[in-house]
């Protein structure tokens, strides 16, 4: 359910897979590790962005 809410909120900028990762990090209170610059912009969780 949370992933669907995130997809609605970030429609057009995040994929459904990104939204699942975001929702899981939020539920588990985890840091989200990503190379996706759009995903790095979210503020609901702590995000660690790795540029490639």
C-alpha positions in Angstrom: 0.0 0.0 0.0 2.8 2.5 0.9 4.5 1.9 -2.4 1.3 2.8 -4.3 1.0 6.0 -2.3 4.6 6.9 -3.1 4.0 6.2 -6.8 1.0 8.6 -6.8 3.0 11.2 -4.9 6.0 11.0 -7.2 4.2 10.2 -10.5 6.4 11.0 -13.4 9.7 11.1 -11.5 10.1 7.8 -9.8 9.5 4.2 -11.1 7.3 1.8 -9.2 10.5 -0.1 -8.2 11.9 3.1 -6.7 8.7 3.6 -4.8 8.9 0.1 -3.4 12.5 0.7 -2.2 11.4 4.1 -0.7 8.5 2.6 1.1 10.6 -0.3 2.5 13.3 2.1 3.7 10.6 4.2 5.4 9.0 1.1 7.1 12.4 -0.3 8.2 13.7 3.1 9.2 16.7 2.4 6.9 19.1 4.5 4.8 18.3 4.1 1.1 21.4 3.6 -1.1 20.9 4.7 -4.7 22.6 5.9 -7.9 19.3 7.4 -9.1 19.5 11.2 -8.9 15.7 11.6 -8.8 15.4 9.2 -5.9 18.1 11.0 -4.0 15.8 14.1 -3.9 13.2 12.6 -1.6 13.1 13.7 2.0 10.9 11.0 3.7 14.0 8.8 4.4 17.8 9.3 4.7 19.2 8.7 1.2 22.9 8.1 0.3 23.5 8.9 -3.3 26.4 7.4 -5.2 27.2 9.1 -8.5 28.4 6.9 -11.3 
